[in-house]
Amino acid sequence: MAQPMCPKCERKIFEIKELSPKNSKWKYNFVQCATCGCVVGVVDYYNLGALIHRLASKMNIDLEAD
Ligand SMILES: [Zn+2]
């Protein structure tokens, strides 16, 4: 299976960097090459899946039920 590779330096180790872009009210997690910092993706700062499960749990909602 192919491994993700930095398009700039061709290394294969990535890291998350928390950042608020200029003129943004929100923080994001940038996925970047751990060697050269080339950004290969941006994801929400909050893990929405985890937040939904926590909220459902507090509201006693079983998300697995049909
Ligand atoms: Zn790189």
N, CA, C, O and the ligand as a Tripos MOL2 file, in Angstrom:
@<TRIPOS>MOLECULE
protein
  265   263    67     0     0
PROTEIN
NO_CHARGES

@<TRIPOS>ATOM
      1 N           0.8450   -1.1870    0.0000 N.3       1 MET1
      2 CA          0.0000    0.0000    0.0000 C.3       1 MET1
      3 C           0.8870    1.2450    0.0000 C.2       1 MET1
      4 O           1.8910    1.3110    0.7100 O.2       1 MET1
      5 N           0.5060    2.2040   -0.7890 N.am      2 ALA2
      6 CA          1.2750    3.4530   -0.8600 C.3       2 ALA2
      7 C           1.1610    4.2230    0.4580 C.2       2 ALA2
      8 O           0.1420    4.1580    1.1470 O.2       2 ALA2
      9 N           2.2120    4.9410    0.7860 N.am      3 GLN3
     10 CA          2.2100    5.7610    2.0000 C.3       3 GLN3
     11 C           2.0980    7.2270    1.6060 C.2       3 GLN3
     12 O           2.6670    7.6450    0.5970 O.2       3 GLN3
     13 N           1.3640    8.0170    2.4010 N.am      4 PRO4
     14 CA          1.2980    9.4480    2.1180 C.3       4 PRO4
     15 C           2.7110   10.0440    2.1130 C.2       4 PRO4
     16 O           3.5600    9.6870    2.9290 O.2       4 PRO4
     17 N           2.9320   10.9660    1.1620 N.am      5 MET5
     18 CA          4.2580   11.5480    0.9970 C.3       5 MET5
     19 C           4.1330   13.0560    0.7930 C.2       5 MET5
     20 O           3.2320   13.5240    0.0970 O.2       5 MET5
     21 N           5.0230   13.7910    1.3910 N.am      6 CYS6
     22 CA          5.0270   15.2470    1.2220 C.3       6 CYS6
     23 C           5.2760   15.5810   -0.2500 C.2       6 CYS6
     24 O           6.2290   15.0740   -0.8420 O.2       6 CYS6
     25 N           4.4270   16.4310   -0.8510 N.am      7 PRO7
     26 CA          4.6150   16.7800   -2.2660 C.3       7 PRO7
     27 C           5.8330   17.6700   -2.5070 C.2       7 PRO7
     28 O           6.2520   17.8550   -3.6500 O.2       7 PRO7
     29 N           6.3970   18.2180   -1.4380 N.am      8 LYS8
     30 CA          7.5280   19.1340   -1.6110 C.3       8 LYS8
     31 C           8.8750   18.4330   -1.3820 C.2       8 LYS8
     32 O           9.7720   18.5230   -2.2200 O.2       8 LYS8
     33 N           9.0140   17.7370   -0.2480 N.am      9 CYS9
     34 CA         10.3160   17.1440    0.0820 C.3       9 CYS9
     35 C          10.3110   15.6120    0.0370 C.2       9 CYS9
     36 O          11.3540   14.9780    0.1950 O.2       9 CYS9
     37 N           9.1300   15.0250   -0.1810 N.am     10 GLU10
     38 CA          8.9620   13.5790   -0.3300 C.3      10 GLU10
     39 C           9.2300   12.7650    0.9390 C.2      10 GLU10
     40 O           9.4470   11.5560    0.8620 O.2      10 GLU10
     41 N           9.2180   13.4140    2.0960 N.am     11 ARG11
     42 CA          9.3150   12.6810    3.3600 C.3      11 ARG11
     43 C           7.9380   12.1420    3.7120 C.2      11 ARG11
     44 O           6.9400   12.5340    3.1080 O.2      11 ARG11
     45 N           7.8840   11.2360    4.6970 N.am     12 LYS12
     46 CA          6.6210   10.5350    4.9800 C.3      12 LYS12
     47 C           6.1460   10.6710    6.4270 C.2      12 LYS12
     48 O           5.3570    9.8490    6.8930 O.2      12 LYS12
     49 N           6.6050   11.6740    7.1290 N.am     13 ILE13
     50 CA          6.1580   11.8910    8.5080 C.3      13 ILE13
     51 C           5.4200   13.2230    8.5800 C.2      13 ILE13
     52 O           5.9230   14.2570    8.1410 O.2      13 ILE13
     53 N           4.2170   13.1710    9.1450 N.am     14 PHE14
     54 CA          3.3700   14.3630    9.2250 C.3      14 PHE14
     55 C           3.0460   14.6760   10.6810 C.2      14 PHE14
     56 O           3.1620   13.8230   11.5600 O.2      14 PHE14
     57 N           2.6410   15.9080   10.9110 N.am     15 GLU15
     58 CA          2.2820   16.3380   12.2590 C.3      15 GLU15
     59 C           1.1060   17.3010   12.1880 C.2      15 GLU15
     60 O           0.7810   17.8370   11.1280 O.2      15 GLU15
     61 N           0.4780   17.5080   13.3370 N.am     16 ILE16
     62 CA         -0.6360   18.4490   13.4510 C.3      16 ILE16
     63 C          -0.1110   19.7480   14.0410 C.2      16 ILE16
     64 O           0.6540   19.7330   15.0060 O.2      16 ILE16
     65 N          -0.5200   20.8680   13.4630 N.am     17 LYS17
     66 CA         -0.1820   22.1710   14.0280 C.3      17 LYS17
     67 C          -1.4700   22.9720   14.1830 C.2      17 LYS17
     68 O          -2.2070   23.1910   13.2210 O.2      17 LYS17
     69 N          -1.7220   23.4040   15.4220 N.am     18 GLU18
     70 CA         -2.9090   24.2000   15.7310 C.3      18 GLU18
     71 C          -2.6510   25.6360   15.2980 C.2      18 GLU18
     72 O          -1.6140   26.2130   15.6260 O.2      18 GLU18
     73 N          -3.6070   26.2180   14.5510 N.am     19 LEU19
     74 CA         -3.3790   27.5600   14.0230 C.3      19 LEU19
     75 C          -4.7000   28.2880   13.8030 C.2      19 LEU19
     76 O          -5.6900   27.6800   13.3940 O.2      19 LEU19
     77 N          -4.7120   29.5920   14.0750 N.am     20 SER20
     78 CA         -5.8440   30.4560   13.7110 C.3      20 SER20
     79 C          -5.4060   31.3120   12.5420 C.2      20 SER20
     80 O          -4.6070   32.2310   12.7220 O.2      20 SER20
     81 N          -5.9130   31.0340   11.3350 N.am     21 PRO21
     82 CA         -5.5080   31.8370   10.1830 C.3      21 PRO21
     83 C          -5.8930   33.3060   10.3730 C.2      21 PRO21
     84 O          -6.8320   33.6130   11.1080 O.2      21 PRO21
     85 N          -5.1840   34.1940    9.7220 N.am     22 LYS22
     86 CA         -5.4650   35.6240    9.7860 C.3      22 LYS22
     87 C          -6.9260   35.8610    9.3870 C.2      22 LYS22
     88 O          -7.4240   35.2420    8.4470 O.2      22 LYS22
     89 N          -7.5920   36.7380   10.0910 N.am     23 ASN23
     90 CA         -9.0020   37.1040    9.8610 C.3      23 ASN23
     91 C          -9.9850   35.9560   10.1250 C.2      23 ASN23
     92 O         -11.1220   36.0040    9.6570 O.2      23 ASN23
     93 N          -9.5690   34.9450   10.8570 N.am     24 SER24
     94 CA        -10.4570   33.8450   11.2020 C.3      24 SER24
     95 C         -10.7580   33.8910   12.6940 C.2      24 SER24
     96 O          -9.8900   34.2190   13.5030 O.2      24 SER24
     97 N         -11.9980   33.5570   13.0490 N.am     25 LYS25
     98 CA        -12.3630   33.4900   14.4640 C.3      25 LYS25
     99 C         -12.0600   32.1120   15.0330 C.2      25 LYS25
    100 O         -12.1250   31.9230   16.2480 O.2      25 LYS25
    101 N         -11.7330   31.1510   14.1840 N.am     26 TRP26
    102 CA        -11.6430   29.7670   14.6120 C.3      26 TRP26
    103 C         -10.2300   29.2160   14.5140 C.2      26 TRP26
    104 O          -9.4140   29.6580   13.7050 O.2      26 TRP26
    105 N          -9.9750   28.2380   15.3660 N.am     27 LYS27
    106 CA         -8.7090   27.5080   15.2950 C.3      27 LYS27
    107 C          -8.9180   26.2970   14.3900 C.2      27 LYS27
    108 O         -10.0170   25.7480   14.3100 O.2      27 LYS27
    109 N          -7.8640   25.8970   13.7220 N.am     28 TYR28
    110 CA         -7.8830   24.7020   12.8780 C.3      28 TYR28
    111 C          -6.6500   23.8680   13.1740 C.2      28 TYR28
    112 O          -5.6660   24.3650   13.7220 O.2      28 TYR28
    113 N          -6.7120   22.6070   12.8090 N.am     29 ASN29
    114 CA         -5.5400   21.7500   12.8750 C.3      29 ASN29
    115 C          -5.0070   21.5780   11.4650 C.2      29 ASN29
    116 O          -5.6750   21.0080   10.6020 O.2      29 ASN29
    117 N          -3.8090   22.0700   11.2370 N.am     30 PHE30
    118 CA         -3.1570   21.9100    9.9430 C.3      30 PHE30
    119 C          -2.3390   20.6290    9.9730 C.2      30 PHE30
    120 O          -1.5690   20.4010   10.9060 O.2      30 PHE30
    121 N          -2.5020   19.7970    8.9550 N.am     31 VAL31
    122 CA         -1.6860   18.5970    8.8190 C.3      31 VAL31
    123 C          -0.5160   18.9990    7.9290 C.2      31 VAL31
    124 O          -0.6970   19.3760    6.7710 O.2      31 VAL31
    125 N           0.6750   18.9130    8.4870 N.am     32 GLN32
    126 CA          1.8340   19.3790    7.7400 C.3      32 GLN32
    127 C           2.9730   18.3850    7.7970 C.2      32 GLN32
    128 O           3.0500   17.5470    8.6960 O.2      32 GLN32
    129 N           3.8480   18.4930    6.8250 N.am     33 CYS33
    130 CA          5.0600   17.6660    6.7940 C.3      33 CYS33
    131 C           5.8900   18.0110    8.0270 C.2      33 CYS33
    132 O           6.1250   19.1830    8.3180 O.2      33 CYS33
    133 N           6.3290   16.9900    8.7430 N.am     34 ALA34
    134 CA          7.1160   17.2220    9.9610 C.3      34 ALA34
    135 C           8.5140   17.7290    9.6400 C.2      34 ALA34
    136 O           9.2010   18.2410   10.5240 O.2      34 ALA34
    137 N           8.9440   17.5980    8.3990 N.am     35 THR35
    138 CA         10.2940   18.0320    8.0260 C.3      35 THR35
    139 C          10.3100   19.4560    7.4870 C.2      35 THR35
    140 O          11.0640   20.2950    7.9810 O.2      35 THR35
    141 N           9.4850   19.7390    6.4760 N.am     36 CYS36
    142 CA          9.5700   21.0490    5.8180 C.3      36 CYS36
    143 C           8.3730   21.9640    6.1170 C.2      36 CYS36
    144 O           8.4080   23.1460    5.7750 O.2      36 CYS36
    145 N           7.3190   21.4390    6.7450 N.am     37 GLY37
    146 CA          6.1640   22.2660    7.1120 C.3      37 GLY37
    147 C           5.1490   22.4490    6.0080 C.2      37 GLY37
    148 O           4.1820   23.1880    6.1910 O.2      37 GLY37
    149 N           5.3300   21.8080    4.8700 N.am     38 CYS38
    150 CA          4.3560   21.9120    3.7690 C.3      38 CYS38
    151 C           2.9880   21.4200    4.2650 C.2      38 CYS38
    152 O           2.8770   20.3070    4.7790 O.2      38 CYS38
    153 N           1.9630   22.2390    4.1140 N.am     39 VAL39
    154 CA          0.6220   21.8790    4.5760 C.3      39 VAL39
    155 C          -0.0460   20.9900    3.5350 C.2      39 VAL39
    156 O          -0.1160   21.3410    2.3570 O.2      39 VAL39
    157 N          -0.5340   19.8400    3.9810 N.am     40 VAL40
    158 CA         -1.1930   18.9000    3.0610 C.3      40 VAL40
    159 C          -2.6750   18.7380    3.3780 C.2      40 VAL40
    160 O          -3.3900   18.0600    2.6400 O.2      40 VAL40
    161 N          -3.1440   19.3450    4.4590 N.am     41 GLY41
    162 CA         -4.5560   19.2540    4.7880 C.3      41 GLY41
    163 C          -4.8890   20.1180    5.9850 C.2      41 GLY41
    164 O          -4.0150   20.4820    6.7710 O.2      41 GLY41
    165 N          -6.1710   20.4420    6.1120 N.am     42 VAL42
    166 CA         -6.6560   21.2310    7.2440 C.3      42 VAL42
    167 C          -7.9300   20.5700    7.7480 C.2      42 VAL42
    168 O          -8.8300   20.2590    6.9660 O.2      42 VAL42
    169 N          -8.0020   20.3550    9.0630 N.am     43 VAL43
    170 CA         -9.1940   19.7410    9.6520 C.3      43 VAL43
    171 C          -9.6910   20.6230   10.7920 C.2      43 VAL43
    172 O          -8.9490   21.4410   11.3350 O.2      43 VAL43
    173 N         -10.9590   20.4380   11.1410 N.am     44 ASP44
    174 CA        -11.5250   21.2020   12.2470 C.3      44 ASP44
    175 C         -10.7210   20.9910   13.5220 C.2      44 ASP44
    176 O         -10.1860   19.9070   13.7560 O.2      44 ASP44
    177 N         -10.6390   22.0210   14.3340 N.am     45 TYR45
    178 CA         -9.9360   21.9180   15.6090 C.3      45 TYR45
    179 C         -10.6460   20.9370   16.5330 C.2      45 TYR45
    180 O         -10.0120   20.1290   17.2100 O.2      45 TYR45
    181 N         -11.9750   21.0240   16.5470 N.am     46 TYR46
    182 CA        -12.7510   20.1240   17.3960 C.3      46 TYR46
    183 C         -13.0620   18.8450   16.6350 C.2      46 TYR46
    184 O         -13.3700   18.8840   15.4440 O.2      46 TYR46
    185 N         -12.9810   17.7170   17.3200 N.am     47 ASN47
    186 CA        -13.3420   16.4420   16.7140 C.3      47 ASN47
    187 C         -14.8560   16.3240   16.7970 C.2      47 ASN47
    188 O         -15.3960   15.9700   17.8460 O.2      47 ASN47
    189 N         -15.5470   16.6190   15.6960 N.am     48 LEU48
    190 CA        -17.0070   16.6650   15.7170 C.3      48 LEU48
    191 C         -17.6260   15.3230   16.0970 C.2      48 LEU48
    192 O         -18.6400   15.2970   16.7940 O.2      48 LEU48
    193 N         -17.0520   14.2310   15.6660 N.am     49 GLY49
    194 CA        -17.5670   12.9100   16.0340 C.3      49 GLY49
    195 C         -17.5670   12.7150   17.5370 C.2      49 GLY49
    196 O         -18.5530   12.2500   18.1080 O.2      49 GLY49
    197 N         -16.4650   13.0670   18.1780 N.am     50 ALA50
    198 CA        -16.3680   12.9210   19.6340 C.3      50 ALA50
    199 C         -17.3610   13.8430   20.3360 C.2      50 ALA50
    200 O         -17.9800   13.4510   21.3250 O.2      50 ALA50
    201 N         -17.5170   15.0730   19.8270 N.am     51 LEU51
    202 CA        -18.4690   16.0100   20.4360 C.3      51 LEU51
    203 C         -19.8970   15.4900   20.3290 C.2      51 LEU51
    204 O         -20.6680   15.6000   21.2830 O.2      51 LEU51
    205 N         -20.2600   14.9230   19.1740 N.am     52 ILE52
    206 CA        -21.6110   14.3870   18.9820 C.3      52 ILE52
    207 C         -21.8570   13.2280   19.9450 C.2      52 ILE52
    208 O         -22.9360   13.1370   20.5300 O.2      52 ILE52
    209 N         -20.8880   12.3530   20.1170 N.am     53 HIS53
    210 CA        -21.0640   11.2240   21.0360 C.3      53 HIS53
    211 C         -21.1990   11.7030   22.4840 C.2      53 HIS53
    212 O         -22.0040   11.1650   23.2440 O.2      53 HIS53
    213 N         -20.4010   12.7230   22.8690 N.am     54 ARG54
    214 CA        -20.5200   13.2630   24.2340 C.3      54 ARG54
    215 C         -21.8830   13.9030   24.4480 C.2      54 ARG54
    216 O         -22.5110   13.6990   25.4870 O.2      54 ARG54
    217 N         -22.3450   14.6790   23.4670 N.am     55 LEU55
    218 CA        -23.6500   15.3240   23.5720 C.3      55 LEU55
    219 C         -24.7640   14.2880   23.6490 C.2      55 LEU55
    220 O         -25.6730   14.4090   24.4710 O.2      55 LEU55
    221 N         -24.6960   13.2690   22.7950 N.am     56 ALA56
    222 CA        -25.7170   12.2070   22.8110 C.3      56 ALA56
    223 C         -25.7240   11.5050   24.1600 C.2      56 ALA56
    224 O         -26.7870   11.1990   24.6990 O.2      56 ALA56
    225 N         -24.5440   11.2520   24.7020 N.am     57 SER57
    226 CA        -24.4490   10.5800   26.0030 C.3      57 SER57
    227 C         -25.1170   11.4200   27.0940 C.2      57 SER57
    228 O         -25.8540   10.8860   27.9220 O.2      57 SER57
    229 N         -24.8660   12.7170   27.0980 N.am     58 LYS58
    230 CA        -25.4650   13.5960   28.1110 C.3      58 LYS58
    231 C         -26.9780   13.7040   27.9510 C.2      58 LYS58
    232 O         -27.6890   13.9720   28.9190 O.2      58 LYS58
    233 N         -27.4750   13.4920   26.7190 N.am     59 MET59
    234 CA        -28.9140   13.5640   26.4740 C.3      59 MET59
    235 C         -29.5590   12.1780   26.5150 C.2      59 MET59
    236 O         -30.7350   12.0170   26.1870 O.2      59 MET59
    237 N         -28.7670   11.1760   26.9250 N.am     60 ASN60
    238 CA        -29.2460    9.7950   26.9920 C.3      60 ASN60
    239 C         -29.7940    9.3040   25.6470 C.2      60 ASN60
    240 O         -30.8140    8.6160   25.5990 O.2      60 ASN60
    241 N         -29.1250    9.6560   24.5860 N.am     61 ILE61
    242 CA        -29.5060    9.1960   23.2480 C.3      61 ILE61
    243 C         -28.5280    8.1090   22.8320 C.2      61 ILE61
    244 O         -27.3120    8.2940   22.8750 O.2      61 ILE61
    245 N         -29.0960    6.9480   22.4210 N.am     62 ASP62
    246 CA        -28.2620    5.8480   21.9460 C.3      62 ASP62
    247 C         -28.0960    5.9980   20.4410 C.2      62 ASP62
    248 O         -29.0420    5.7440   19.6950 O.2      62 ASP62
    249 N         -26.9260    6.4020   19.9780 N.am     63 LEU63
    250 CA        -26.7020    6.6230   18.5720 C.3      63 LEU63
    251 C         -26.6600    5.3180   17.7770 C.2      63 LEU63
    252 O         -26.8050    5.3360   16.5550 O.2      63 LEU63
    253 N         -26.4660    4.2000   18.4490 N.am     64 GLU64
    254 CA        -26.3950    2.8970   17.7670 C.3      64 GLU64
    255 C         -27.7830    2.2800   17.5510 C.2      64 GLU64
    256 O         -27.9320    1.3510   16.7580 O.2      64 GLU64
    257 N         -28.7890    2.7920   18.2510 N.am     65 ALA65
    258 CA        -30.1480    2.2350   18.1240 C.3      65 ALA65
    259 C         -30.7410    2.6180   16.7730 C.2      65 ALA65
    260 O         -30.4500    3.6870   16.2360 O.2      65 ALA65
    261 N         -31.5690    1.7410   16.2370 N.am     66 ASP66
    262 CA        -32.2140    2.0090   14.9440 C.3      66 ASP66
    263 C         -33.4010    2.9450   15.0950 C.2      66 ASP66
    264 O         -34.0560    3.2740   14.1060 O.2      66 ASP66
    265 ZN          8.0570   18.0730    3.3500 Zn       67 ZN67
@<TRIPOS>BOND
     1     1     2 1
     2     2     3 1
     3     3     4 2
     4     3     5 am
     5     5     6 1
     6     6     7 1
     7     7     8 2
     8     7     9 am
     9     9    10 1
    10    10    11 1
    11    11    12 2
    12    11    13 am
    13    13    14 1
    14    14    15 1
    15    15    16 2
    16    15    17 am
    17    17    18 1
    18    18    19 1
    19    19    20 2
    20    19    21 am
    21    21    22 1
    22    22    23 1
    23    23    24 2
    24    23    25 am
    25    25    26 1
    26    26    27 1
    27    27    28 2
    28    27    29 am
    29    29    30 1
    30    30    31 1
    31    31    32 2
    32    31    33 am
    33    33    34 1
    34    34    35 1
    35    35    36 2
    36    35    37 am
    37    37    38 1
    38    38    39 1
    39    39    40 2
    40    39    41 am
    41    41    42 1
    42    42    43 1
    43    43    44 2
    44    43    45 am
    45    45    46 1
    46    46    47 1
    47    47    48 2
    48    47    49 am
    49    49    50 1
    50    50    51 1
    51    51    52 2
    52    51    53 am
    53    53    54 1
    54    54    55 1
    55    55    56 2
    56    55    57 am
    57    57    58 1
    58    58    59 1
    59    59    60 2
    60    59    61 am
    61    61    62 1
    62    62    63 1
    63    63    64 2
    64    63    65 am
    65    65    66 1
    66    66    67 1
    67    67    68 2
    68    67    69 am
    69    69    70 1
    70    70    71 1
    71    71    72 2
    72    71    73 am
    73    73    74 1
    74    74    75 1
    75    75    76 2
    76    75    77 am
    77    77    78 1
    78    78    79 1
    79    79    80 2
    80    79    81 am
    81    81    82 1
    82    82    83 1
    83    83    84 2
    84    83    85 am
    85    85    86 1
    86    86    87 1
    87    87    88 2
    88    87    89 am
    89    89    90 1
    90    90    91 1
    91    91    92 2
    92    91    93 am
    93    93    94 1
    94    94    95 1
    95    95    96 2
    96    95    97 am
    97    97    98 1
    98    98    99 1
    99    99   100 2
   100    99   101 am
   101   101   102 1
   102   102   103 1
   103   103   104 2
   104   103   105 am
   105   105   106 1
   106   106   107 1
   107   107   108 2
   108   107   109 am
   109   109   110 1
   110   110   111 1
   111   111   112 2
   112   111   113 am
   113   113   114 1
   114   114   115 1
   115   115   116 2
   116   115   117 am
   117   117   118 1
   118   118   119 1
   119   119   120 2
   120   119   121 am
   121   121   122 1
   122   122   123 1
   123   123   124 2
   124   123   125 am
   125   125   126 1
   126   126   127 1
   127   127   128 2
   128   127   129 am
   129   129   130 1
   130   130   131 1
   131   131   132 2
   132   131   133 am
   133   133   134 1
   134   134   135 1
   135   135   136 2
   136   135   137 am
   137   137   138 1
   138   138   139 1
   139   139   140 2
   140   139   141 am
   141   141   142 1
   142   142   143 1
   143   143   144 2
   144   143   145 am
   145   145   146 1
   146   146   147 1
   147   147   148 2
   148   147   149 am
   149   149   150 1
   150   150   151 1
   151   151   152 2
   152   151   153 am
   153   153   154 1
   154   154   155 1
   155   155   156 2
   156   155   157 am
   157   157   158 1
   158   158   159 1
   159   159   160 2
   160   159   161 am
   161   161   162 1
   162   162   163 1
   163   163   164 2
   164   163   165 am
   165   165   166 1
   166   166   167 1
   167   167   168 2
   168   167   169 am
   169   169   170 1
   170   170   171 1
   171   171   172 2
   172   171   173 am
   173   173   174 1
   174   174   175 1
   175   175   176 2
   176   175   177 am
   177   177   178 1
   178   178   179 1
   179   179   180 2
   180   179   181 am
   181   181   182 1
   182   182   183 1
   183   183   184 2
   184   183   185 am
   185   185   186 1
   186   186   187 1
   187   187   188 2
   188   187   189 am
   189   189   190 1
   190   190   191 1
   191   191   192 2
   192   191   193 am
   193   193   194 1
   194   194   195 1
   195   195   196 2
   196   195   197 am
   197   197   198 1
   198   198   199 1
   199   199   200 2
   200   199   201 am
   201   201   202 1
   202   202   203 1
   203   203   204 2
   204   203   205 am
   205   205   206 1
   206   206   207 1
   207   207   208 2
   208   207   209 am
   209   209   210 1
   210   210   211 1
   211   211   212 2
   212   211   213 am
   213   213   214 1
   214   214   215 1
   215   215   216 2
   216   215   217 am
   217   217   218 1
   218   218   219 1
   219   219   220 2
   220   219   221 am
   221   221   222 1
   222   222   223 1
   223   223   224 2
   224   223   225 am
   225   225   226 1
   226   226   227 1
   227   227   228 2
   228   227   229 am
   229   229   230 1
   230   230   231 1
   231   231   232 2
   232   231   233 am
   233   233   234 1
   234   234   235 1
   235   235   236 2
   236   235   237 am
   237   237   238 1
   238   238   239 1
   239   239   240 2
   240   239   241 am
   241   241   242 1
   242   242   243 1
   243   243   244 2
   244   243   245 am
   245   245   246 1
   246   246   247 1
   247   247   248 2
   248   247   249 am
   249   249   250 1
   250   250   251 1
   251   251   252 2
   252   251   253 am
   253   253   254 1
   254   254   255 1
   255   255   256 2
   256   255   257 am
   257   257   258 1
   258   258   259 1
   259   259   260 2
   260   259   261 am
   261   261   262 1
   262   262   263 1
   263   263   264 2
@<TRIPOS>SUBSTRUCTURE
     1 MET1         2 RESIDUE 1 A MET
     2 ALA2         6 RESIDUE 1 A ALA
     3 GLN3        10 RESIDUE 1 A GLN
     4 PRO4        14 RESIDUE 1 A PRO
     5 MET5        18 RESIDUE 1 A MET
     6 CYS6        22 RESIDUE 1 A CYS
     7 PRO7        26 RESIDUE 1 A PRO
     8 LYS8        30 RESIDUE 1 A LYS
     9 CYS9        34 RESIDUE 1 A CYS
    10 GLU10       38 RESIDUE 1 A GLU
    11 ARG11       42 RESIDUE 1 A ARG
    12 LYS12       46 RESIDUE 1 A LYS
    13 ILE13       50 RESIDUE 1 A ILE
    14 PHE14       54 RESIDUE 1 A PHE
    15 GLU15       58 RESIDUE 1 A GLU
    16 ILE16       62 RESIDUE 1 A ILE
    17 LYS17       66 RESIDUE 1 A LYS
    18 GLU18       70 RESIDUE 1 A GLU
    19 LEU19       74 RESIDUE 1 A LEU
    20 SER20       78 RESIDUE 1 A SER
    21 PRO21       82 RESIDUE 1 A PRO
    22 LYS22       86 RESIDUE 1 A LYS
    23 ASN23       90 RESIDUE 1 A ASN
    24 SER24       94 RESIDUE 1 A SER
    25 LYS25       98 RESIDUE 1 A LYS
    26 TRP26      102 RESIDUE 1 A TRP
    27 LYS27      106 RESIDUE 1 A LYS
    28 TYR28      110 RESIDUE 1 A TYR
    29 ASN29      114 RESIDUE 1 A ASN
    30 PHE30      118 RESIDUE 1 A PHE
    31 VAL31      122 RESIDUE 1 A VAL
    32 GLN32      126 RESIDUE 1 A GLN
    33 CYS33      130 RESIDUE 1 A CYS
    34 ALA34      134 RESIDUE 1 A ALA
    35 THR35      138 RESIDUE 1 A THR
    36 CYS36      142 RESIDUE 1 A CYS
    37 GLY37      146 RESIDUE 1 A GLY
    38 CYS38      150 RESIDUE 1 A CYS
    39 VAL39      154 RESIDUE 1 A VAL
    40 VAL40      158 RESIDUE 1 A VAL
    41 GLY41      162 RESIDUE 1 A GLY
    42 VAL42      166 RESIDUE 1 A VAL
    43 VAL43      170 RESIDUE 1 A VAL
    44 ASP44      174 RESIDUE 1 A ASP
    45 TYR45      178 RESIDUE 1 A TYR
    46 TYR46      182 RESIDUE 1 A TYR
    47 ASN47      186 RESIDUE 1 A ASN
    48 LEU48      190 RESIDUE 1 A LEU
    49 GLY49      194 RESIDUE 1 A GLY
    50 ALA50      198 RESIDUE 1 A ALA
    51 LEU51      202 RESIDUE 1 A LEU
    52 ILE52      206 RESIDUE 1 A ILE
    53 HIS53      210 RESIDUE 1 A HIS
    54 ARG54      214 RESIDUE 1 A ARG
    55 LEU55      218 RESIDUE 1 A LEU
    56 ALA56      222 RESIDUE 1 A ALA
    57 SER57      226 RESIDUE 1 A SER
    58 LYS58      230 RESIDUE 1 A LYS
    59 MET59      234 RESIDUE 1 A MET
    60 ASN60      238 RESIDUE 1 A ASN
    61 ILE61      242 RESIDUE 1 A ILE
    62 ASP62      246 RESIDUE 1 A ASP
    63 LEU63      250 RESIDUE 1 A LEU
    64 GLU64      254 RESIDUE 1 A GLU
    65 ALA65      258 RESIDUE 1 A ALA
    66 ASP66      262 RESIDUE 1 A ASP
    67 ZN67       265 GROUP 0 **** ****
